[in-house]
Amino acid sequence: MAAARARGSGKSRVGGMRRFGAKSARLRGGRGLPEGGAARHSACAFASRRPPPPSPFSPPPPRPPRRRWSFQGQQVLLPGGVTSLSWPPMDRYVVKRPHGEVGDGGGKRPRAERPAAGQPPWQEIRAEGLSCDYWLLFGKAEADVLFQQLEEEVEYFQGEMTKLRVFGKWHNIPRKQVTYGDPDLTYTYSGVTFSPKPWIPVLNRIRDRITSNTGHTFNFVLINRYKDGGDHIGEHRDDERELVPRSPIASVSFGACRDFVFRHCDSRGKNATRHIKPIKLQLAHGSLLMMKYPTNVYWYHSLPTRKSVLAPRINLTFRKVMTTGKK
């Protein structure tokens, strides 16, 4: 009787396992079964199937949400007046400018060179009272060559020219320093008046590249060499009276990447009147930072000590200095 019932239902027992016969396979999905049988048979068939292997064209699984960075108290100015408060650490102040646009809009200038293939465009760095442009001026290979030439050809000051007066006291400069420029120019910084040395070919090469990319000309450069992370420069503004009013300062960096920090004048020291977070940048090997007006009116900048940095860095700040008769 049991065997007859098994044959009649299309099922058989083999080794204690129940298997569906050909008839039940044809009836999957409910075709020819009484009401209720379709559900039972289709459910068993679905449970017995293995999940198909993932297709190479299947969409990837959803990614966990990324961490978003916010800059409290500062707004980043974007094209069209749009503001944003959530950017990655370096890019939070960066606004990409349209391709081909250079300078600060102050008059007609020579047409700038187009960036090389794969080279990122100009980037605008904006905050309250801060206006800077950032650019990778030299590729790595060319920057390496220029760095080596600077190491071999630049002659730094010695003796009394290596001291600065701070709060009435004389201190040794925690770095090497020298100035180059046009004849008959002078530049006074922290109580010391510098007379520039004549231009040398490597400096002319860098200066010409800046002019071809920005349209600005410069007649003076201050060079600082930091042998490692122990050498540094404190907070200061490049606002000396010898500078041409509202002229930009072009800062070119070679060598080790160091933190470059802007701090608003209203948020310095114990008597700060406002809480404005400092802006920290990392200037790449071969990069150009154009500090435009009114940055040096409202913001101090510094290169703080970083003991973990063991390699040297050379920074050149090209300036427009007034001639003696115009001061």
Secondary structure, DSSP 8 states (H G I E B T S, - for coil): -HHHHHHHHTEEEETTEEEE-HHHHHTTTSTT--TTHHHHHHHHHHHHS------TTS-----------B-TT--EE-GGG-EESB--TTGGGEEE--TT--S-SSS---------TT----EEEEETTEEEEEEE-S-HHHHHHHHHHHHHH-----GGGGEEEETTEEEE-SSEEEEEESTT--EEETTEEE--B---HHHHHHHHHHHHHH----SEEEEEEE-STT--EEEE----TTB-TT--EEEEEEES--EEEEEEGGG-STT-SS----EEEE--TTEEEEEETTHHHHEEEEE---TT--S-EEEEEEE-B--GGG-
